[in-house]
Amino acid sequence: MAVVYLLSAAEFKARTPVHGNVDDKFIQQSILACQDMYVTEITGTDLYNKLIADVATLSGVYKTLLQDYLHKGMRYWIMSELCMDSTYRLTNVGAQEKFTSESGQVDKADLLSYSDRLAHKAQFFAEKTRLYLCANETSFPEYSTSGSTVDSVTPTKQVWKSSIYLGNGKDECCE
């Protein structure tokens, strides 16, 4: 099965503060992780599979969904993932932290804080995407279905996660 990227490494670099010298293979790994971990959760299996199958020929609302909504959140999730992935490497002698004489080392707490800040921005855009999908649910019939296999993912109708009880959890948008 061919690997399909919803966002190219080149476009990611062009639209983020990530330096152009970051190896595409690290970015592509983070793009795939983002697609599997976050995009599928927002769109559900059926809509995700449609986007993957038609990514080169998307038009209309599907193109709008991808370019104006999903890409924005994906960029922040990918940067959040890259914070740690570009700092540490697994080698034959174990995990190592990358460092050069030409750059300063970032404190791990600062790095985690920055990564969390990026993830928070990604959640904001994920919520905007969810609201767009809910408002245009009839335009995306795949959003209402979730597949019939045991590994199918049902779209998450609420993106924000909180450990504080905020009421009965009813979301009137998509229910």
Contacts in CASP RR format, 6 or more apart in sequence:
PFRMAT RR
TARGET T0000
AUTHOR 0000-0000-0000
METHOD contacts of the structure
MODEL  1
MAVVYLLSAAEFKARTPVHGNVDDKFIQQSILACQDMYVTEITGTDLYNK
LIADVATLSGVYKTLLQDYLHKGMRYWIMSELCMDSTYRLTNVGAQEKFT
SESGQVDKADLLSYSDRLAHKAQFFAEKTRLYLCANETSFPEYSTSGSTV
DSVTPTKQVWKSSIYLGNGKDECCE
3 32 0 8 1.000
4 52 0 8 1.000
4 55 0 8 1.000
5 28 0 8 1.000
5 31 0 8 1.000
5 32 0 8 1.000
5 35 0 8 1.000
5 55 0 8 1.000
6 31 0 8 1.000
6 35 0 8 1.000
6 39 0 8 1.000
6 51 0 8 1.000
6 52 0 8 1.000
6 55 0 8 1.000
6 66 0 8 1.000
6 70 0 8 1.000
6 71 0 8 1.000
6 74 0 8 1.000
7 31 0 8 1.000
7 71 0 8 1.000
7 74 0 8 1.000
7 75 0 8 1.000
7 78 0 8 1.000
9 24 0 8 1.000
9 27 0 8 1.000
9 28 0 8 1.000
9 31 0 8 1.000
10 24 0 8 1.000
11 71 0 8 1.000
12 18 0 8 1.000
12 27 0 8 1.000
12 31 0 8 1.000
12 75 0 8 1.000
12 78 0 8 1.000
13 19 0 8 1.000
13 20 0 8 1.000
13 22 0 8 1.000
13 27 0 8 1.000
15 71 0 8 1.000
15 75 0 8 1.000
16 75 0 8 1.000
16 78 0 8 1.000
16 79 0 8 1.000
17 79 0 8 1.000
18 27 0 8 1.000
18 79 0 8 1.000
18 82 0 8 1.000
22 82 0 8 1.000
22 86 0 8 1.000
26 82 0 8 1.000
26 85 0 8 1.000
26 86 0 8 1.000
27 78 0 8 1.000
27 82 0 8 1.000
29 85 0 8 1.000
30 77 0 8 1.000
30 78 0 8 1.000
30 81 0 8 1.000
30 82 0 8 1.000
30 85 0 8 1.000
31 74 0 8 1.000
31 78 0 8 1.000
33 81 0 8 1.000
34 74 0 8 1.000
34 77 0 8 1.000
34 78 0 8 1.000
34 81 0 8 1.000
35 48 0 8 1.000
35 52 0 8 1.000
35 74 0 8 1.000
37 77 0 8 1.000
38 73 0 8 1.000
38 74 0 8 1.000
38 77 0 8 1.000
38 122 0 8 1.000
38 126 0 8 1.000
39 48 0 8 1.000
39 51 0 8 1.000
39 70 0 8 1.000
39 74 0 8 1.000
40 48 0 8 1.000
40 153 0 8 1.000
41 153 0 8 1.000
41 155 0 8 1.000
41 156 0 8 1.000
42 70 0 8 1.000
42 126 0 8 1.000
42 129 0 8 1.000
42 130 0 8 1.000
42 133 0 8 1.000
42 155 0 8 1.000
42 156 0 8 1.000
42 159 0 8 1.000
43 51 0 8 1.000
43 70 0 8 1.000
43 133 0 8 1.000
43 142 0 8 1.000
43 143 0 8 1.000
43 155 0 8 1.000
44 142 0 8 1.000
44 143 0 8 1.000
44 146 0 8 1.000
44 152 0 8 1.000
44 153 0 8 1.000
44 154 0 8 1.000
44 155 0 8 1.000
44 156 0 8 1.000
45 146 0 8 1.000
45 147 0 8 1.000
45 151 0 8 1.000
45 152 0 8 1.000
45 153 0 8 1.000
45 154 0 8 1.000
46 142 0 8 1.000
46 143 0 8 1.000
46 145 0 8 1.000
46 146 0 8 1.000
46 147 0 8 1.000
46 152 0 8 1.000
47 133 0 8 1.000
47 140 0 8 1.000
47 142 0 8 1.000
47 143 0 8 1.000
47 155 0 8 1.000
48 153 0 8 1.000
49 142 0 8 1.000
50 62 0 8 1.000
50 142 0 8 1.000
51 58 0 8 1.000
51 62 0 8 1.000
51 65 0 8 1.000
51 66 0 8 1.000
51 70 0 8 1.000
54 62 0 8 1.000
55 66 0 8 1.000
58 66 0 8 1.000
61 136 0 8 1.000
61 139 0 8 1.000
61 140 0 8 1.000
62 140 0 8 1.000
65 129 0 8 1.000
65 132 0 8 1.000
65 133 0 8 1.000
65 140 0 8 1.000
69 125 0 8 1.000
69 128 0 8 1.000
69 129 0 8 1.000
69 132 0 8 1.000
70 129 0 8 1.000
72 125 0 8 1.000
72 128 0 8 1.000
73 121 0 8 1.000
73 122 0 8 1.000
73 125 0 8 1.000
73 126 0 8 1.000
73 129 0 8 1.000
74 122 0 8 1.000
75 122 0 8 1.000
76 118 0 8 1.000
76 119 0 8 1.000
76 121 0 8 1.000
76 122 0 8 1.000
76 125 0 8 1.000
77 118 0 8 1.000
77 119 0 8 1.000
77 122 0 8 1.000
79 118 0 8 1.000
80 115 0 8 1.000
80 116 0 8 1.000
80 118 0 8 1.000
80 119 0 8 1.000
80 122 0 8 1.000
83 111 0 8 1.000
83 112 0 8 1.000
83 114 0 8 1.000
83 115 0 8 1.000
83 118 0 8 1.000
84 111 0 8 1.000
84 115 0 8 1.000
86 98 0 8 1.000
87 97 0 8 1.000
87 98 0 8 1.000
87 106 0 8 1.000
87 111 0 8 1.000
88 95 0 8 1.000
88 96 0 8 1.000
88 97 0 8 1.000
88 98 0 8 1.000
89 95 0 8 1.000
89 96 0 8 1.000
89 98 0 8 1.000
90 96 0 8 1.000
97 105 0 8 1.000
99 105 0 8 1.000
123 159 0 8 1.000
123 160 0 8 1.000
123 161 0 8 1.000
126 159 0 8 1.000
127 159 0 8 1.000
127 160 0 8 1.000
129 159 0 8 1.000
130 155 0 8 1.000
130 156 0 8 1.000
130 157 0 8 1.000
130 158 0 8 1.000
130 159 0 8 1.000
130 173 0 8 1.000
130 174 0 8 1.000
131 173 0 8 1.000
133 140 0 8 1.000
133 143 0 8 1.000
133 155 0 8 1.000
133 174 0 8 1.000
134 157 0 8 1.000
134 173 0 8 1.000
134 174 0 8 1.000
135 173 0 8 1.000
137 143 0 8 1.000
137 144 0 8 1.000
137 174 0 8 1.000
143 155 0 8 1.000
146 152 0 8 1.000
146 153 0 8 1.000
146 154 0 8 1.000
146 155 0 8 1.000
157 171 0 8 1.000
157 173 0 8 1.000
157 174 0 8 1.000
157 175 0 8 1.000
158 169 0 8 1.000
158 171 0 8 1.000
END
